């Protein structure tokens, strides 16, 4: 199974610098750059978290399928194989007894 992971991206519309340079300090520029990096990290974290969630869901579904195979399908197939072997053995014994009767009739 293939797990599709959504790709997140940010879209900035307009100018990010929307304040006057004369009334604010230079630390605001540093803070805005740090905020932009924080948003990038937050988007990356959201992608990773969603990826982990989707993989966990897929793993749980795969585990269920494996349990069905181990506890239902494989035992049913094994029972069918045993039944077929018993029928083949019974048919072989019938053929041997039939051949022995025919051999007795031919000898007599």
N, C-alpha and C positions, 0 to 999 in steps of 0.2 A: 504494500500500500504506500501510496505517495502522500506525504503531508504537505499541504500548501500553507506557507507561512506568509501572512500579509507584510508588505514592505511599507513602512511609514516614512513620511517625509514632511518637512516643514515648508510652508510657503509664506514668504514675507511680502506683503503688499505695501508699497509706498516706502518712504524713507524712514529708517529706524531712528535717525537722529531728529527728534521733534521737540527740541528744547533750545532755548537761547544760550549762546556761549558766554555771554557777558554776565548772566545772573547765576550760572552754575559752575561748580568746580570741575576740575579735570578728573576727579575721582568718579564722577558719574559715567564718563566714557569707559573707565575700567570696569565699573559695576555692570554696565550694559553688555560689554564683551563677555564678562563672567556669566551673565544671565543667558546670553546666546549659547555659550558652551554648555551651560546647565540644561538648556532646552534640548540641545543635541544629545547630551547624555541621557536625558529623560526619554527621548524618542528611541534611542538605542535600547534602553532598559525595557521600554514597553514592548519593543520587537522581541527581545530575548524572553520576556515573561510570557508573551503570547505563544512563542515557539515552544517553550517548555510546557505550557498548558496543552497545546495541541498534541505534542509528543506523548504526554501523559495519557491523554484521551485515547490516542491510537494504540499505545501500549496496553491499556486496559482492554480495548476491543480485541487486540491480538491475543491477550491472555485468555479471554473468554473463548475465542475460537480454538485455542490449544486445549483448553479444558474439555470442550465438546469433543474434540478429536480423541483425547486420551480416555475419556470416561463414557462416551457413547459410540462414536463411529468405529474406533479400533476394536472394542469388545464385540460389537455386532459383526464386524468382518471376521474376527476370529471364530465366533460361533458359526458363521456361515461356512468357513473353511473346515471346521470340525464336522459339520453336517455333510458336506460334500465328500470328505474322506470316508466317513462312515458309510455313505451310500455307495461309493466306489468299492469299498471293501466288501460290502454285502453283495454287490453285483458280481465281483470277482469270485466270491465263494459260491454263488449260484452257478456261475459258468463252470467252475471246477467240478461241482457236483453233477451238473448236466453232462459234462464231458466224460466223467467217470461212469455214469449210467449208460451213455452211448457206447463206451468201450466195453462194458459188461455185456450189452446186447450184441455187439459185433462178435465177441469171443464165444458167446453161447450158441 
